[in-house]
Amino acid sequence: MTAKYQFDVIVIGSGPGGEGAAMGLAKAGKNVAIIEKESGVGGGCTHWGTIPSKALRHAVSRILEFNKNPLFRKNNQHLQLRFSDILSHANHVIDQQTRLRQGFYDRNLCTLLFGVAQFVDQHTLALTDSEGGVEHITAEKFVIATGSRPYHPEGVDFSHPRIYDSDSILNLEHDPRHIVIYGAGVIGCEYASIFRGLGVKTDLINTRERLLSFLDNETSDAVSYHFWNSGVVIRNDEAFSSIEGRDDGVVINLESGKKMKADCLLYANGRSGNTEKLNLPAINLNANSRGQLHVNENYQTEIDNVYAVGDVIGYPSLASAAYDQGRFVAQSIVHGQATFKLIEEIPTGIYTIPEISSVGKTEQELTAAKVPYEVGRSSFQHLARAQIADMKVGSLKILFHRETKQILGIHCFGERASEIIHIGQAIMEQPGEANTIDYFVNTTFNYPTMAEAYRVAALNGLNRLF
């Protein structure tokens, strides 16, 4: 570091990407500061996104498990909780996560600064604290890891007490009997599961032709059916023309002419990168129309000493990937280039009730590419462990090459899907002939387990070959 700079690197944002970068740089001996605009570390992932929504989902799934268990039904026991009741569980988990992550910075001697950062020039930031005080700090290099926030379209009044986004929904104080969720992406579907699981009448407006269209079609169909079967009303291929907040609720007018009224609205359609407060023009750096920054393979922006990771650079916009990107950018800063890069097949985990998870290619993609594949399936209802736990909804599907038997894709729908997928992912990532479907037939699984689904699916698929 040149003596005139206070820090070697300043990381802006303490979410997964910022944390990964700060830890990697600190362990490499760099003098690191990390800036957080909120009162606690962890970023959107910890406070409004991944952690709270998954904690809420876990609470609801346990309520549903209790209520359908015949041991308790026999005694006419029924557990009924409201959204406000389960928020306390999410807040408890958030507090634990914040304390844990604070400890990481303390142990690694990172300087933690709270406030809103703005670039003054290519090596200087103006840091504005909560009381309006401004301090100038300097560094040789910067990592922007400011994350993203819910997209707010024009014409929607998010200050109205009945109109929420995926951040403000965590401040929901009343208990709605009917909610409309606009946007049927990952966030919309997860919250549809949560509210419907609590017995709230739930309408899900999907701006696309099918639910979660990036999934394998069979999985998408299974989720749609399960939602329909649980009472969620899905309206596909719709868009709003206007949204009216009223004293007693919200009216949504759709472009198709339909009208919907509910106690409240959760708008969950898109996210924007958090770059508007950084004063990027001061360093001649430009974000795109969604507030995202372009980076090269070393996570370096157009400005040589400024790097970016996480949601603020767009795809894949996953907490898991952001941690890795943070580690890689630290390697890039320390060694001049990133030693590793993101794996090609990143697993998808969607925490609906039940869960969805996939890795690799879908049937549509393989068909379009004219790859001769075969399918192996296992239904959870036939597994002893699923019967014991009464978690019989769901299935596992393995796609593999007919000739080489190489695993091409794995798709899972059901409880614990996001954990189950990692078994198949580990084999898919093996080099050469080690990543074939034969592994699942020739190994011995614990019994009874959900992992046994791999053996059942592998045998089912191999029996299709001739």
Residue, then its C-alpha position, 0 to 999 in steps of 0.5 A: m500500500t502506498a503510505k498516503y492511503q488509509f487502507d489497502v482495500i475498502v469493501i462497501g457492503s457486508g452481505p455475503g459478497g462483501e464478507g467473502a471479500a473482506m475475509g479473503l483479503a484480511k487473511a492475506g494480510k491486507n489492511v481492510a475496512i468494510i462499510e455497512k449502511e445499516s446498524g448491523v452486518g450481514g446485508g440484505c441476505t441476513h436482514w430481509g432476504t434469504i435468512p428471514s424468508k427461510a426462517l419463516r418458511h421453516a416455521v410454517s412447514r413445521i406447523l403444517e407437519f404438526n397439523k397433518n400428523p395423525l398422532f395429534r389429529k387424533n386428539n383434535q389438536h390444531l396449531q394456528l399461528r399468524f404471520s406476526d407470531i412467526l416473525s419472532h422466530a425469524n428475528h431470533v435467527i437474524d440476531q444469531q446470524t448478525r452476532l456470528r458475522q460480527g465476530f468474523y470481522d472482529r477476529n480478522l481485525c477488519t475495520l468496521l465502519f457504519g454509514v453511507a459511502q459515496f465516491v469523491d474520487q478514485h481513491t476517496l470515499a465520503l462516509t456519512d454516518s446516521e447523525g449526518g457527520v461526514e468523514h473522508i477515507t482513502a484506499e488503494k482499491f475498492v470492492i463494491a458489494t452493495g447488493s440489491r433491493p426490491y424493484h419499485p415501478e412507477g405508479v405504485d405507492f409503496s408508502h401505503p400501509r397495505i402495499y409491501d415489497s419483500d423487504s417491508i413485508l417483514n414489518l407486516e403488523h396486521d394479519p391479512r385474511h387475503i393477500v395478492i402477491y404480484g410476481a411469481g418468481v422465486i420470492g413470490c412463490e416462497y411467500a405464497s407458500i408461507f401465507r397459504g400455509l398460515g391459512v391466508k387466502t392467496d392469489l399469485i399473479n404471474t407475469r409469465e406463461r408458466l410458473l418458474s419457467f426456468l425450471d424443468n417443465e415437469t418440476s414447474d408443473a408439479v409446483s403449479y399443481h401443488f399450489w393449486n391443490s393447496g388453494v393458491v390461485i395462480r393467474n398466469d401471463e398477467a400484468f397490472s395496469s394500476i394499483e390502488g391503495r385503500d383504507d381497507g385494502v388494495v385493488i389491482n387492475l390488470e391489463s386483461g381487464k380483471k380486477m382483484k381486491a385483497d387486504c394487502l399486496l406483496y409486490a415481488n417482481g424484480r430487483s435493482g442493484n444498490t448503486e444510486k447512492l455511490n456517486l459513481p459519476a465521480i469515478n466515471l463508472n456507470a451502472n446499467s438501467r437496473g443499477q448493475l455493474h459490468v465486471n470482467e473475469n476478475y470481477q474488475t469494473e471499467i475502473d482498474n482499482v474498483y471491483a464488484v461482486g454479488d447481486v450488484i453485478g447481476y447473474p446468478s444473484l445467489a447468496s451462495a455464489a456471492y460468497d464465492q465471488g467475494r473469495f475470488v475477488a480477494q484472490s484477484i486483488v492479492h494475486g492479480q487474477a482470480t485463482f478459481k471461478l464459479i462452477e458452470e452448473i450452480p444448483t438452484g434452491i427454491y424454498t417453497i413448501p415443499e422445496i424445489s432444487s435442481v442442478g444441470k440441464t433441463e429436459q427442454e434444453l437437452t431436447a433442443a440441443k439434440v442430446p440423446y438422454e434418458v430419464g430415471r425417476s423416483s417418487f418419494q411416496h415409495l421411500a420408507r424414510a418419506q413414509i416414516a416422516d409422512m413427507k410423501v409429496g415429491s420426486l427425484k429425476i435424473l437425466f443422463h446420456r444414453e450412451t456414456k451414462q454421464i449425469l446431465g441434470i438432476h431435478c428434485f421437488g419435495e421436502r429437503a430437496s435443497e439438501i438432497i440435490h447436493i449428493g447428485q451435484a457431488i457426483m456430477e462434478q467428478p471428472g471423467e467416467a466417475n460422474t455416471i449414473d452407475y455410481f448410484v447403483n453400485t454404492t450402498f446408501n444408508y437405509p432408510t434415507m431420502a438419499e435412497a431416491y438416487r438408487v431408485a431413480a438410477l435403476n429406473g433410468l437404466n431399465r429404460l436402456f436397450 
